[in-house]
Amino acid sequence: MGKQFKCHKISEGVAEAEAVVSKDSIMFYLIDPATGVVIEKAHDLEGKSMANKILIFPGGKGSSVVQADGLYQLNAKGNSPAGMIIQNPETVLVSSAIIMEIPMVDKVDPAFYEEIKDGDRVRIDADHGYIEILS
Amino acid sequence: MILTQEQQDMLDGKYGKGTAYAMKIQVAIGESFDAERMVPITRAHVALSNQEADLWFCEKLLNEGAKCRVTPTVNPGFCLEFFKNRDMVAPEFADLMQRTHNAYKAIGAQLTYNCTPYIDTNVPNFGEITAFSESSATPYINAVWGARSNREGANSALCAAITGYVPEYGLLLDENRKGDILVEVQADMKNDYDYHILGMLGKKIGPGIPVFTGLPRETITKEALRNLGAELNTSGAYGMYHIEGFTPEAQTLEMAFGGKEPVRKVVLTNDDMAEILEEISLSGNRQIDFAMFGCPHFTLEEVKHIARRIEGKKLAKEMWILTSSHVKEMAVRMGLDEIIVRAGGCIVPDTCPDQPCWRHLAGKVGITESPKCAYYPQRRGIHFVIRDLDTCIEAALTGEVK
């Protein structure tokens, strides 16, 4: 049993994967669908892949169509994130996660952010409102 | 969230699978924002984008039997007839636009193909609850008309048009519409273009609801307000703003801030404006290949202004003026279209700059007065010099910008 932290469900589902942590907000239009690698210049994750990972980031940015289109293209290539943990929800990103059926949570116990680091194995259970750091 | 019997029936599939799917998405959005209930809308605007995800989502709802209860207006893709007749678009992209057209027609949208519904095709009343996507539209209807909408995505706005409801949270509630940031504009505001540049200062303004002071009343036109909203959402994410003594929920500063102190104060100067222009525009003193206007769509007044400037002259370079089909039709009736065509320009209805119909401009250098026009087509290899409208017109006449 790993350490558990409370959270709040945005998009339903359960996911378990390796964590990747971004300090910057994300626009999924500027991630290469073929690899899942962030191509936005000067982004915290530039050059890193978030494909099939648990993506931990502040929130979304960009116009009213870019998140859905970006996640759709990633999904089509099997490279969308396995799950998402955010701090600032807004409608454009939230609706896109729900439609693309990617588990997403927010309002996580602040202690989680002190523990979590890149490469940790993490399980999100959005339906029961908790996150677990497995190793 | 507590649902009415009708809303619960929608969720349970009594109104068909497509409506149930739309309602399921909206309930999930509502719950994520801790909304307590859903409220009816009377208008919607969907930012149709003619991209794969847009078509996939609309077709999915349609194939499961969804129909719009509230007829939404829609954003432009590109005008099929115009670009097919001129052989400017590859067959696979013509097919995509045709399928997008067919899907939105079948689901019951009003096929306006116009990104300025708040001026042209879908104007709400004060206090009206709506679901508006399109980044220039949401702030315009909230700030200028005093109507209410969250910053919907194209997909969530389509769901709202289908169910006729939105979850009640965010900008739908009085307490969330008050200003956070006092923005004192010291920069010289002379014309509509200056509002484009002002809006690009989102990074300096920061997150929250800005309250602008110092904007000269005579410069606050519908075009200026359109430009301000469009660029605030190019440089950041803003569903709402206030202008002291002008917008309806900001008759006074006290009213704008709801009696509270601003969280932050920001001063914007001529230097800030010059600095941001340097960052977003190609440098001047060069030949240009074409001029493009109408991101967001140009008004009849702007078309008239261009016609006056180029009447009886010959343009050295292509000039594309993007408008609603209504403005195009008026321009034809009023003889403005003829003046522009004679000079070598073209009014294009129903079309957006970020579409595959502009493939002949890839690798070329354009000039525009709109930073948003310059921002999105970059990924198509089209780059722009940004200048005020009269400088752009002059550049199209001579072929170069100083």
Interface residues (C-beta under 8 A of the other chain):
Chain A: H8 K9 I10 S11 E12 K61 G62 S63 S64 V65 Q67 A68 D69 L71 Y72 Q73 A76 P89 E90 T91 V92 V94 S95 S96 I98 I99 D106
Chain B: I25 A28 I29 E31 S32 F33 A47 S49 Q51 E52 A53 D54 W56 F57 S133 E134 S135 T138 N150 R151 E152 G153 A154 N155 S156 A157 C159 G170 N233 T234 G236 A237 Y376
